[in-house]
Amino acid sequence: MNIEYLITHSGGFHADELLSSVILKFLFPEAEIIRSREKQALSPSKNKIIYDVGGKYDPKFQIFDHHQRPNPLRENGQPLSSFGLIWKHFGKDYLKRNGISEETLEDIFSEFDLKFVLPIDLIDNGAVDLSTLDAIANLSLPVLLENFKPAFDEISTTAHDDAFIKALPIAEEFIQSSIQSLSAKHRANKIINSLIDKSGNSEILELPMGMPFQSALENINAKHILFIVYPRGSEWTLSTIKTSENTFDQRASLPASWAGLTNKELEIESGIEGAIFCHNARFIAIAKTRDAILKMADQAVINFHNNKA
């Protein structure tokens, strides 16, 4: 596909066409981004991709707008923005070019769509009311990216275009970091699944290093595992496990008597030499050695069952 021009609208910008530009510019690095509403620019041709403008959604003519009626929808009826449309048609190519393997391609494509693209689609179409989030609303990605817009009294005729170009690499970092995180999670899942198979009925799972473990434990339904241990630099970590990714509730907390203690106080309370730290919220503890952290884990398991009884 010989794409020479990436056409989106001029003036103020939103997250959806900014993020769409990241995907398209990566796939077509030689193409020029043109921000315009002029009829000639919006006239379709084989060497153009037109998005977030154009008044229609027609992949055959490489037009990906969502402002018309009826507007394009997902299969479940949720509205698409230009970002959702671009991801739908170009997302897998983007992932392949970023080194995502065929083995995980479909999963990462779908997960990124659900966790990153869909929220942008919903916010852009007004299907999510950010005002209900109070102060947190100002930290949503669309708001953060739109902070790059020029001030109302900026007199430069290129101010909006300059701001758009300035925001592009920031938007790209968000996409790249999210995809890298999803890819790392899949690599971790593979390691953890193997370790769970080898660990049998043990309620403590030891990992070779710190890695994301929540999704693997949920996917394999390893509900019997209560605590995770792993090395962190020269020290060792004991971590609790959330009941799900979307909560702070833990399967099992560390002993209440450890809460907020450090060094000698924690050693005396736990009876374990080398115990260094336990968070006041009892979701993580640190020890100097593997032997010490495993003893802490064993105590935490016993404490859990005693309190449950």
N, C-alpha and C positions, 0 to 999 in steps of 0.2 A: 504494500500500500504506500504510494508516493504522496504523502501528506506534506504540503508546503505551508499551509495556514491553519491556525487554530483560532476560530472566531468566537468571541463571547461579547457581551454587551459592554458599552462604555459607561462612564459615570461611577456611582457608588457600587461597591461590590459586597458580596456575601460569601460565607464559607463554602457554599456548594460549588460555585464556579471557580473559586480559588483552588479548592481541593481537586476538582476535575482537571484544572490546568496542570496540576502536579502530575497526575497520572498520564495525561496526554503528552506533556512536554518530555517526560521520561521515555515514553515509547517512540516519540517523534522529535528527537532532540534538534534536528535541523529546521523544524517548522517554526514559523514566526507567530507569536501570539498577537492577535489584532483585536482590540476592544473597540467595537463600533456598532451603531444601529443603522448605518446607511444601507440602503436597499442593495447596492452593488456588492457590498461586503457579505450580506446575508443571502446572496444568490448561491444556491448549492452547486458544487462541482466536485469532481473526483479528487481534487487535491486539497479539499477543505474538510474540516470537521467543525460544525457549528453547534454550540451548546449554551444552554441557559438563555437562549434568545432564538428567534426564528419562527415562533408561533406554532410549532408542530413537533411531534416525535415520530421520526421516520428514518430508521436505521439504514434503509436502502439508499437514501440521499445524504446520510451522515449528518442528520439534524437531531439534536437531543435537547429539546426544550420541554418544560413541564408547566408552563404558565397558562396554556390554553385550556379550553373546556371542550370535551372531557379531558381531564388531566390523566397522565399515565399512573397506574397503580400496580402495586405488587400483587401477587396471587392471593394474598390474604386481605386485600383491599386497602392496605396502608399506602399513602401517597409517596411518590418518588420525586426527588429533586433532580437537578442535572447531575449531581454527584452519584446518586443511585443509578441513574441511566448509564453514565460513563462506566461506573464500576461493573454493572451488569454486562456490558459489551466488551470492556477492555481490561477488566480486573484480572482475569486469569493470565492474560499475556503479561501484564505488569508483574504478577507474582513469579511467573517463569523467568522473566528477565532479571528478577531479583534473586534467582537461585533457589526458589522453592521447589522441592522435589515433586515428582508426579505422585509419590506415595501420600504426601500430605496436602497436595494442591487443593483438592475439593474441600477438605475440612477447613483449611486456613481461609480460602475464599469465602466460605459460608460464615465462619466465625467473625472475620473482619467486617463482612456485610452486616451482621447482626449487631456487633458491639460498637462499630465505628460509623459505618455508612448510614444505617437506619436512623440513629439519633439525629444526624445532620439532616436527613430527609424530613423527619418529623418536625424538627424545629423550624426548618426553612418554610415548610408548608403551614405552620401555625397549628399543627396537630398536638404540640406539646406547649403548654403555657409556662414559660420560664418564670413568670412572676410568682408562681406558687412556690418556687424554690427559695424565695427571699434572697439573702446575700449570696447564696451559692450560685445563683443564676449568673452572676458576673464572672464566674470562673468556668462557664461552659465554653467549649472550643469555639463555637460561632462568635460569641461575644469577644473572646480574646483576639481572634483573628480580625474582627471588624474594628478593633481598637487601632488598627493600622490606618484606618481611613483618615484623610486629612481633616483638619479643623474646618469648621463652617466658614471661617473668614480667610481661609487660604486663597490667595488670589492667583496662584500659578495655574495656567491652563492645562498643565500636565500633572497636576497634583494627584488626581485619582489614579492615573496610570502609574505614576511613580510609586505611590503607596502600594498598589497591587503588586508590582514587581518586587518591592521590598518585602512584602509579606509571603511571597512564593516559597523561598527557602525555609521559612519558619513552618509553613504548612507542610512542606515536604518532610521535615524532621518529625512532625507528629505522625504522618503516615508510615514512614520508614521505621520509626521506633516501635509503633504498634505492631507492625508486621513481624519485626524481629522478635518482639516479645512473644507473639503467638507461635512463631517457629521454634523458639527456645522451649516453650511450654510443651510442644509436641515431642521434642528431643528428650525432655525431662520425663514425660509420660512413659516413653519407651524404656528408659532406665528404671523407673520406679515400678512399672509393671513386672519387670524381670525380678527385681528385688523382693517384691511382695510374694511372688511365686516361691522364692527360695526361703522366705521368712516363716512360712507355715502359719501357725496360730499366734505367733508372737504379737503382743500388744504394743511393742516398740519397734519402729522401723528405723534402721540406720542407713543414712545416705552417704555416698562418698564425698559429697560437697553440698553446699547450699544450692537449692534449685526449687522452682515452683512445684509444689506437690499436691495442692488442693484438688485440682481438676482430675489428676490421675487417681486419687483415692476415691473420688466420687464416681468416676467412670467405671472403675473396676469393682465398685461397691464394697470396698475393704473397710467395713464399719467396725471391725474388731480392733483396728489399729488406733491407739489412743494418743501416742506421742511420737515425735520425730526427733532423731538426733543426727547431727552432722558437724564436721569440722568447719571452723571459720578462722582462717589465719592460724595463729598458734593456739587458739582456744577452741572449745567445743560448745555447741548450742543444743539446748533442749527446747523444743517448740510444741505447743499444743496444736490442735487441728480444729478448724471451724466446722460447724455442722453443715455449712454450705458456703459458696463463694460470696453470697450476698448478705451475709450476717456477721456479727462479731461474736455470736454465741459459740462456745467451744464444746467439743465432745467431752472433754475432761480438762479441768483446770489444774494448775499446779497447787500444792498444799497452801492453804491460807496462812499458815504460820511462816511461810517463806516470803510473803509479799513485801516488797520494798527493801529487803535485806541485802547487804553486800559483804563480801570478804569475811572477816572473822565472825561477825554476827551470824552470817548465813552458815558458815562452817559449824558453829556451835549449835544452831537451831536444827540443822539437817544431820549433824554428826558425820559430815562428809568433808574430808580434807580436799581442798582445791575448789570448793564451791565459791563462785565469785559474785554472782548477781542473780536476783530474781525480780522481774518487773512487778510493780505494784498491782498491775491488773492481772498478774499470774498467767500470762500467755507465753512467756519466754524466760529461760534461765541460761546462765553461762557458767562454765567450769574450765579449769586449767587443762584438764586431761580427759582422754576418752574414758578411762576407768572411772573418774569422778562423775562425768556426765551420765554414764550408764547406771551408776549407783543412784543418782538423782532421779533418773527415769524410773528405775525400779521402785523407789520410794513413792513417786508420783502415782504409779499404777496401784500400789497397795493402798495409798490414801484415797484414791478414787473409789475403789471397791469397798473400802471400809465405810466411806460416807454414803455410798449408794445403798449399802445394807441398812 
